[in-house]
Amino acid sequence: MLNTLKTVLLLAALSLPATVLASPAAKNILVFGDSLSAGYGIDTNDSWPSLLQLQLDSSRSGYKILNASISGETSLGGRQRIAKLLEQYKPAIVIVELGANDGLRGFSTADIEDNLNEILLQIKQVRSKSLLIGMKLPPNYGEPYITQFQNLFPRLATKQHVSLLPFLLEGVTADQFQADNLHPAASSQPQVMRNVLQALKPMLH
């Protein structure tokens, strides 16, 4: 009888670590962008990544938004930062929103594409998923450059087999921008969040 009791207690004790190990780990979504994702000029709580977190919480998805966006960031800067962030946060999904600052500065579209391609490759190497977000440039940059810039995003998404949101600011109206006419105001952030969420939903489990 005593031996049987010891056996039962031993089995119960051995089952405890297995239960702990089976607990679901935090599911991280890394937002990796520039001022459009960093909440430039508005309260951080009003930014689309913060609104996305609220939406994910309301659906009890278990996902956690980690916003590593920096105002002024370029695709080259992102290329230099991504490895450390992937190691630190081990995200399930990375939302890549970079390239707008490169375009506004007239950088080579080939260089922008190369930098973003390397970022997507590094994300793929750690077996995380990518959502690539495209951008558009103001009309004063000239049709050839605008077209080259806009086309690099779908081309990259096809090449790397990643999800694509063609244009982050789809549906944002002219009166929903800040005084600089470049950064969306707080009033636009729910629309931006819905754009991202629509593209993100198929990637969530």
Backbone as a ProteinNet text record, in pm:
[ID]
protein_1_A
[PRIMARY]
MLNTLKTVLLLAALSLPATVLASPAAKNILVFGDSLSAGYGIDTNDSWPSLLQLQLDSSRSGYKILNASISGETSLGGRQRIAKLLEQYKPAIVIVELGANDGLRGFSTADIEDNLNEILLQIKQVRSKSLLIGMKLPPNYGEPYITQFQNLFPRLATKQHVSLLPFLLEGVTADQFQADNLHPAASSQPQVMRNVLQALKPMLH
[TERTIARY]
83	0	86.3	191.2	281.7	354.6	398.6	468.5	376.5	251.2	153.7	133.5	123.3	105.7	225.5	347	468.8	469.7	424.3	422.2	327	208.2	110.2	164.2	228.6	284.6	397	479	589.9	538.3	435.7	377.6	315.2	251.1	190.5	296.6	409.4	518.7	580.9	596.9	657.6	568.5	438.9	346.7	347.3	395.9	392.3	476.3	602.6	681.7	619.9	561	500	385.5	310.4	200.1	251.2	360.2	419.5	471.2	540.5	597.8	489.8	372.4	266.3	192	216.1	148.9	188.2	91.7	124	216	316.2	408.6	341.5	391.4	339.4	359.8	259.4	267	292.3	413.3	454.9	439.3	389	385.4	473.2	580.5	673.5	634.4	608.6	583.4	715.8	762.3	897.2	886.7	873.9	849	913	856.6	907.6	804	803.5	714.2	566.6	532.2	393.2	340.9	432.1	394.4	436.9	521.6	571.5	477.8	373.6	279.8	331.9	405.6	462.8	353.3	370.9	282	148.9	127.6	2.8	34.2	-63.4	-47	-25.6	71.9	102.7	-18.7	-103.4	-223.6	-321.5	-308.1	-396.4	-338.6	-214.9	-148.9	-209.1	-197.6	-260.6	-205.5	-74.7	-31.2	-100.1	-122.1	-191.6	-336.9	-401.5	-539.4	-549.4	-447.7	-444.7	-434.4	-354.6	-344.6	-481	-552.5	-685.6	-779.4	-770.6	-855.2	-820.1	-691.4	-647.9	-687.5	-680.9	-721.2	-870.7	-948.9	-1094.5	-1136.7	-1056.4	-1086.8	-1015.6	-944	-870.5	-778.9	-709.4	-621	-493.7	-453.1	-329.2	-205.9	-221.8	-106.8	-69.8	59.7	110.3	186.1	147.8	214.4	339.2	450.7	577	619.5	613.2	638	782.8	861.7	1002.6	1023.9	918.7	926.8	1000	1073.6	1150.6	1122.4	1086.1	1065.4	1195	1182.8	1299.5	1372.1	1326.3	1395.6	1392	1500.9	1511.7	1521.4	1515.1	1527.1	1666.3	1769.4	1904.9	1916.2	1859	1859.5	1787.4	1675.8	1602.8	1683.7	1752.6	1837	1943.1	1993.9	2098.6	2042.9	1913.8	1853.8	1780.4	1736.8	1639.8	1691.1	1816	1867.2	1856.5	1895	1890.9	1748.5	1655.7	1516.6	1454.7	1489.9	1439.4	1488.6	1613.5	1669.7	1606.3	1580.9	1527.2	1381.1	1299.3	1154.6	1099.5	1175.2	1131	984.4	955.2	816.5	761.5	631.9	564.7	541.9	516	487.7	562.4	615.8	678.8	604.9	556.2	492.9	600.9	640.2	750.2	692.5	710.6	658.3	775.1	854	972.2	982.8	1054.5	1077.8	1026.7	930.2	872.8	978.3	1061.1	1164.4	1268.5	1299	1391.3	1333.8	1204.6	1139.4	1133.9	1101.4	1092.5	1228.6	1334.2	1469.5	1525.6	1444.8	1485.9	1593.5	1602	1703	1675.9	1778.7	1766.5	1664.2	1567.1	1466.3	1530.1	1639	1709.7	1769.5	1822.5	1879.5	1769.5	1657.7	1545.7	1499.9	1484.4	1438.3	1537.5	1664.5	1767.9	1764.6	1749.3	1744.6	1622	1505.6	1383.5	1389.2	1449.6	1464.6	1547.8	1655	1740.6	1665.1	1584.3	1503.7	1408.2	1340.1	1245.9	1317.2	1436.8	1514.6	1551.3	1592.6	1630.2	1509.4	1394.5	1272.6	1238.4	1252.6	1223.2	1319.5	1444.6	1545.4	1514.5	1443.9	1406.9	1264.5	1210	1079	963.3	977.4	867.6	797.5	674.1	597.6	615.9	601	613.8	486.3	450.1	348.3	418.8	435.5	502.9	399.3	427.9	335.8	393.8	316	358.7	320	386	358	352.9	301.2	297.9	363	413.8	480.7	392.8	414.9	340.6	367.9	274.3	286.8	404.9	460.6	569.9	702.4	705.2	828.2	843.3	744.5	754.8	708.5	638	576.1	673.7	788.3	878	923.3	967.9	1017.3	903.4	787.3	671.9	633.7	630.9	593.5	696.9	823.9	930.5	920.7	896.6	887	767.5	652.9	531.1	536.1	600.3	603.7	698.5	793.8	890.8	826	719	656.9	585.8	496.2	435.9	537.1	640.3	742.3	816.8	849.2	916.4	826.8	699.8	606.5	594.3	590.2	582.1	711.7	822.9	953.4	976	941	966.2	845.3	737.1	615.9	565.7	550.9	500.8	372	295.4	170.8	200.1	108.2	128	2.7	21.9	-79.7	-29.6	-91.4	-35.4	-12.3	-103.9	-90.7	-143.9	-55.3	-90.7	-204.5	-204.6	-296.8	-420.5	-454.7	-574.5	-697.2	-776.1	-898.6	-881.7	-756.8	-732.4	-755.3	-840.3	-875.8	-779.8	-783.2	-688.9	-697.9	-817.5	-833.6	-793.6	-742	-700	-547.5	-481.3	-335.9	-298	-179.4	-126.6	-84.9	-39.2	-8	97.9	184.5	290.3	239.8	115.4	53.6	123.3	203.7	273.2	230.8	210.1	179.2	30	-31.1	-174	-203.8	-314.7	-356.8	-420.1	-449.9	-510.3	-642.9	-716.5	-847.8	-840.2	-723.6	-706.6	-665	-618.3	-556.3	-650.1	-778.3	-867	-875.2	-877.6	-881.1	-751.6	-638.4	-509	-503.5	-551.6	-552.8	-637.5	-752.5	-839.2	-770.6	-695.6	-620.4	-521.7	-448.6	-348.2	-414.9	-520.7	-588.5	-643.9	-698.5	-754.5	-648	-528.3	-418.2	-359.4	-366.9	-305.8	-390.6	-521.8	-612.9	-581.6	-554.4	-525.1	-398	-314.2	-188.2	-201.2	-313.9	-333.7	-391.7	-344.7	-394.6	-451.8
-121	0	125.7	123	237.4	260.2	149.7	161.5	218	176.7	226.6	376.2	420.9	562.7	643.8	587.3	656.1	670.3	564.6	566.1	673.4	681.5	781.2	922.4	945.8	1076.9	1111.8	1012	1034.5	1071.7	998.6	1027.2	1166.9	1204.6	1337.4	1446	1421.5	1519	1531.5	1418	1420.3	1490.8	1489.9	1552.1	1703.6	1760.1	1905.1	1981.1	1943.6	2016.9	2012.1	1896.8	1882.9	1982.6	2003	2097.9	2239.5	2275	2407.8	2428.1	2326.4	2337.6	2348.7	2293.2	2293.7	2427.1	2514.3	2643.2	2724.6	2791.6	2867.8	2985.6	3002.6	3115.7	3241.1	3357.6	3484.2	3490	3535.7	3545.9	3691.9	3719.2	3856.8	3897.1	4017.9	4079.2	4203.5	4203	4314.7	4413.3	4537.1	4643.2	4712.9	4705.9	4749.3	4855.1	4981.3	5084.9	5218.3	5323.3	5459.4	5543.9	5674.7	5764.4	5733.1	5673.5	5639.6	5533.8	5457.7	5354.5	5389.4	5491.3	5530.9	5629.3	5673.6	5768	5910.7	5948.4	6083	6189.8	6286.3	6400.4	6375.9	6253.7	6221.7	6145.3	6132.1	6052.6	5906.8	5843	5703.9	5613.7	5641.7	5559.7	5569.9	5677	5695.6	5635.1	5588.2	5535.8	5401.7	5370.3	5247	5121.1	5110.9	4989.9	4973.4	5084.6	5077	5036.9	5090.7	5053.6	4907.7	4861	4720.7	4629.3	4669.2	4589.7	4579.4	4689.5	4688.5	4594	4595.1	4508	4361.3	4331.8	4194	4147.8	4239.8	4206.1	4177	4254.3	4236.9	4102.2	4049.2	3918	3804.8	3841.7	3744	3655.6	3719.2	3645.7	3597.8	3667.5	3631.2	3696.1	3771	3835.3	3965	3993.9	4115.4	4198.5	4325	4416.3	4473.7	4464	4523.4	4622.7	4749.7	4852.7	4900.8	4863.5	4903.5	5006.3	5080.9	5181.2	5305.4	5369.5	5490.2	5596.4	5715.4	5825.5	5853.9	5869.2	5896.5	5772.5	5654.6	5530.1	5506.9	5454.6	5418.3	5267.1	5219.7	5075.6	5025.9	5108	5068.9	5061	5161.2	5156.9	5034.6	5001.1	4881.3	4755.5	4752.5	4636.8	4615.6	4725	4716.2	4680.4	4703	4678.9	4546.8	4487.8	4378.7	4255.4	4218.2	4093.9	4095.9	4207.1	4218.6	4210.9	4274.7	4274	4135.1	4063.1	3926.8	3836.9	3855.2	3775.9	3812.9	3940.8	3989.2	3950.2	3965.8	3948.3	3816.6	3749.6	3623.3	3632.1	3725.8	3748	3636.2	3613.2	3520.5	3587.3	3718.5	3797.1	3930	3975	4106.8	4188.4	4304.9	4398.3	4496.3	4487.3	4568.5	4689.4	4807.3	4931.9	5029.3	5009.4	5092.4	5126.6	5232.6	5272.4	5411.2	5460.7	5592.7	5702.6	5698.8	5802	5793.2	5671.7	5653.8	5722.5	5697.2	5753.4	5905.2	5959.7	6105	6172.1	6096	6150	6116.5	6049.7	6019.4	5913.3	5824.1	5718	5621.9	5552.8	5453	5346.6	5321.7	5219	5079.8	5062	4933.1	4910.2	5016.2	5003.8	4979.6	5049.3	5029.3	4883.1	4834.8	4696.6	4596.4	4623.2	4532.8	4529.3	4644.6	4650.1	4578	4604.1	4538.7	4388.3	4349.6	4207.2	4137.7	4202.5	4144.8	4134.7	4235.9	4231.8	4112.6	4094.3	3982.9	3848.4	3842.3	3717.7	3683.1	3782.7	3757.6	3714.3	3772	3731	3586.1	3552.5	3416.1	3314.9	3354.7	3264.5	3223	3307.8	3271.8	3215.5	3187.2	3122.4	3206.7	3336.1	3426.6	3463.5	3507.3	3551.1	3701.5	3746.1	3888.5	3941.8	4062.5	4140	4264.8	4274.3	4388.5	4495.4	4618.5	4728.9	4823.9	4848.6	4938.1	5082.6	5172.3	5315.3	5378.4	5501.9	5580.2	5715.2	5777.4	5906.4	6018.9	6141.8	6256.7	6274.8	6335.7	6347.7	6431.3	6516.2	6603.1	6529.1	6398.9	6321.4	6269.3	6291.3	6251.9	6109.5	6087.6	5958.8	5841.2	5852	5735	5687	5780	5741.5	5689.7	5756	5713.4	5570.1	5539.4	5405.2	5301.5	5334.8	5242.2	5213	5317.4	5302	5215.6	5246.9	5175.9	5028.8	4999.1	4862.2	4769.7	4827.5	4740.6	4657.2	4706.2	4635	4506.4	4512.3	4385.6	4290	4344.1	4257.2	4180.6	4250.4	4186.3	4082.5	4117.4	4024.6	3896.3	3908.9	3790.2	3710	3779.3	3712.4	3635.4	3695	3633.3	3556	3554.4	3481.4	3527.7	3658.2	3714.9	3792	3815.5	3890.2	4038.1	4103.7	4243.1	4325.3	4440.7	4546.2	4652.3	4667.2	4753.5	4899.1	4953.5	5095.1	5115.5	5155	5171.3	5269.5	5378.7	5489.2	5485.3	5371.7	5357.6	5404.2	5493.1	5538.8	5659.3	5702.8	5822.8	5945.2	6035.9	6152.6	6269.3	6366.6	6479.5	6557.4	6564.3	6640.8	6562.1	6440	6356	6349.2	6451	6458.1	6575.2	6564.7	6674.5	6789.6	6898.9	7019.6	6998	6897.1	6872.2	6799	6754.1	6679.5	6547.4	6500.6	6372.7	6269.8	6317.9	6226.2	6226.1	6110.4	6103.6	6148.3	6218.4	6268.8	6156.8	6188	6088.9	6038.6	6126.4	6087.8	5979.8	5964.7	5865.9	5729.2	5722.9	5600.5	5479	5495.4	5377.9	5318.2	5403.8	5354.6	5282.2	5339.9	5275.3	5139.9	5136.4	5010.4	4905.2	4945.8	4850.6	4797.9	4885.1	4840.2	4730.3	4754	4656	4528.3	4543.5	4426.2	4336.7	4396.8	4318.3	4231	4288.1	4212.1	4111.4	4144	4061.5	3939.3	3952.6	3847.2	3707.2	3690	3554.8	3494.4	3576.6	3528.7	3488.5	3521.3	3493.4	3354.7	3286.1	3150.5	3147.5
0	0	0	85.3	96.4	-35.5	-97.5	-226.4	-334.8	-330	-427.8	-411.3	-284.2	-255.8	-303.9	-278.4	-323.9	-476.1	-542.8	-689.2	-741.7	-677.2	-718	-698.9	-581.8	-553.7	-650.3	-684.1	-776.6	-914.7	-959.5	-1090.3	-1094	-983.7	-975	-981.9	-910.6	-911.1	-1049.2	-1117.4	-1250.4	-1352	-1327.1	-1422.9	-1414.3	-1304.7	-1286.8	-1389.5	-1410.8	-1510.3	-1648.7	-1682.7	-1814.4	-1830.5	-1723.4	-1728.1	-1750.6	-1681.3	-1695.5	-1836.8	-1889.3	-2022.3	-2129.3	-2101.6	-2200.7	-2206.3	-2109.8	-2108.9	-2232	-2296.8	-2418.2	-2388.9	-2472.2	-2457.5	-2512	-2471.3	-2522.7	-2673.5	-2745.2	-2891.3	-2927.9	-2967.2	-2991.7	-3138.5	-3158.6	-3291.3	-3285.2	-3360.5	-3362	-3471.7	-3432.4	-3529.9	-3555.1	-3679.2	-3714.3	-3823.4	-3780.1	-3878.1	-3845.2	-3906	-3888.8	-3815.4	-3839.8	-3766.1	-3787.7	-3901.5	-3929.5	-3832.7	-3775.4	-3678.5	-3536.7	-3523	-3390.8	-3320.7	-3391.4	-3331.3	-3329	-3432.2	-3438.9	-3431.4	-3341.4	-3332.8	-3264.4	-3216.4	-3146.9	-3018.8	-2933.1	-2811.6	-2850.4	-2788.2	-2820.3	-2808	-2711.1	-2691.5	-2807.3	-2887.8	-3003.3	-3130.8	-3126.6	-3246.8	-3287.7	-3416.2	-3463.2	-3396.6	-3361.6	-3290.8	-3154.6	-3083.9	-2955	-2974.1	-3077.6	-3106.9	-3150.6	-3220.4	-3262.1	-3140.8	-3042.3	-2920	-2850.6	-2843.6	-2782.4	-2857.2	-2989.4	-3070.6	-3047.1	-3040.9	-3016.8	-2876.9	-2780.4	-2644	-2636.6	-2710	-2705.4	-2762.3	-2855.5	-2913.8	-2840.8	-2734.7	-2652.4	-2737	-2828	-2919.2	-2851.3	-2744.9	-2676.6	-2734.9	-2842.8	-2906	-2835.1	-2833.5	-2769.9	-2872.3	-2885	-2977.5	-2911.6	-2980.1	-2935.3	-3043.2	-3012.7	-3113.5	-3106.4	-3207.1	-3214.3	-3325.2	-3356.9	-3463.1	-3414	-3505	-3473.4	-3578.8	-3535.8	-3630	-3706.1	-3836.9	-3920.1	-3967.7	-3926.7	-3963.8	-4114.3	-4166.2	-4307.7	-4320.9	-4443.1	-4465.5	-4426.4	-4446.7	-4407.1	-4255.3	-4186.5	-4040.5	-3988.4	-4051.5	-4012.3	-4036.3	-4147.9	-4179.6	-4072.3	-4017.8	-3916.4	-3778.3	-3757.3	-3625.2	-3610.8	-3721.3	-3714.4	-3640.5	-3660.2	-3600.5	-3448	-3388.3	-3242.2	-3190.1	-3259.9	-3217.4	-3229	-3335.1	-3351.7	-3239	-3200.8	-3091.6	-2957.8	-2939	-2811.6	-2790.5	-2894.3	-2877.8	-2931.2	-3019.3	-3078	-3124.9	-3212.5	-3253.1	-3341	-3327.6	-3417.7	-3552.2	-3548	-3668.5	-3660.3	-3773.6	-3781.4	-3886.6	-3845.9	-3938.7	-3983.6	-4109.1	-4162.4	-4236.3	-4176.9	-4235.4	-4249.5	-4353.9	-4378.1	-4526.5	-4554.1	-4692.5	-4725	-4645.6	-4675.2	-4666.6	-4563	-4548.7	-4660.3	-4702.6	-4815.9	-4939.8	-4964.1	-5081	-5076.5	-4960.4	-4946.5	-4966.7	-4942.7	-4961.9	-5099.8	-5181.1	-5317.4	-5328.9	-5231.3	-5235.5	-5351	-5392.2	-5498.5	-5461	-5549.7	-5520.5	-5516.2	-5590.7	-5585.9	-5447.8	-5387.1	-5251.7	-5148.1	-5163.3	-5071.7	-5078.2	-5199.4	-5218.9	-5161.9	-5179.9	-5127.4	-4974.5	-4913.1	-4766.7	-4711.2	-4771.3	-4725.9	-4750.3	-4861.2	-4891.6	-4783.8	-4740.6	-4636.8	-4504.2	-4472.7	-4350.3	-4354.2	-4466.2	-4479.4	-4472.5	-4528.6	-4522.1	-4377.9	-4301.6	-4162.3	-4079.7	-4108.8	-4039.3	-4073.7	-4199.8	-4244.1	-4181.1	-4163.5	-4107.2	-3964.5	-3889.6	-3752.2	-3747.7	-3865.2	-3880	-3826	-3836.2	-3805.1	-3936.1	-3923.9	-4040.6	-4060.3	-4183.4	-4214.5	-4277.9	-4237.3	-4307.7	-4357.9	-4489.4	-4550.2	-4582.8	-4542.2	-4565.9	-4670.4	-4773.8	-4880.6	-4854.4	-4923.6	-4910.8	-5049.5	-5052.9	-5176	-5150.1	-5256.5	-5244.8	-5298.5	-5252.7	-5306.3	-5455.6	-5527.3	-5673.5	-5721.1	-5635	-5679.6	-5698.6	-5671.8	-5691	-5832.9	-5915.6	-6056	-6078.4	-6187.7	-6215.7	-6221.2	-6289.7	-6296.3	-6158.1	-6073.4	-5940.3	-5852.8	-5859.1	-5780.6	-5814.5	-5943.4	-5988.1	-5945.3	-5963.5	-5920.8	-5771.4	-5693.4	-5549	-5510.8	-5566	-5529	-5569.8	-5681.1	-5732.7	-5656.5	-5582.3	-5515.8	-5404.1	-5343.6	-5232.4	-5276.7	-5376.4	-5421.4	-5481.8	-5546.1	-5603.8	-5494.1	-5385.7	-5272.6	-5205.5	-5188.1	-5123.2	-5203	-5335	-5420.6	-5414	-5419.1	-5416.6	-5287.7	-5175.3	-5045.1	-4991.2	-5066.9	-5026	-4889.6	-4875.7	-4750	-4777.5	-4671	-4683.4	-4709.4	-4779.5	-4817.8	-4790.2	-4727.2	-4722.9	-4820.8	-4936.8	-5041.7	-4999.5	-4915.8	-4878.9	-4737.9	-4647.9	-4506.6	-4485.8	-4561.7	-4536	-4625.1	-4677.7	-4760.4	-4681.5	-4743.1	-4678.5	-4588	-4566.8	-4485.6	-4573.9	-4528.4	-4608.7	-4584.1	-4672.7	-4667.8	-4537	-4479.1	-4355.3	-4231.2	-4251.5	-4139.4	-4127.6	-4181.2	-4169.4	-4078.8	-4022.1	-3941.5	-4034.2	-3975.9	-4052.5	-4159.9	-4140	-4238.9	-4362.3	-4359	-4470	-4501.2	-4407.6	-4424.1	-4319.6	-4197.1	-4086.9	-4055.4	-4050.6	-4020	-3877.7	-3862.5	-3731.4	-3649	-3524.4	-3435	-3490.2	-3556.6	-3609.3	-3716.1	-3779	-3886.1	-3834.5	-3712	-3662.1	-3657.6	-3624.7	-3631.6	-3772.4	-3874.2	-4012.1	-4047	-4007.2	-4032.9	-3962.7	-3838.4	-3764	-3836.3	-3886.9	-3957.5	-4083.3	-4152.7	-4270.5	-4233.6	-4125.8	-4081.9	-4033.8	-3955.8	-3900.4	-4010.1	-4114.7	-4223.8	-4289.6	-4306.7	-4366.5	-4268.6	-4139.9	-4037	-3999.8	-4009.2	-3961	-4012.4	-4142.9	-4191.6	-4130.8	-4071.4	-4015	-3869.4	-3807.2	-3665.5	-3645.9	-3542.9	-3512.8	-3373.6
[MASK]
+++++++++++++++++++++++++++++++++++++++++++++++++++++++++++++++++++++++++++++++++++++++++++++++++++++++++++++++++++++++++++++++++++++++++++++++++++++++++++++++++++++++++++++++++++++++++++++++++++++++++++++

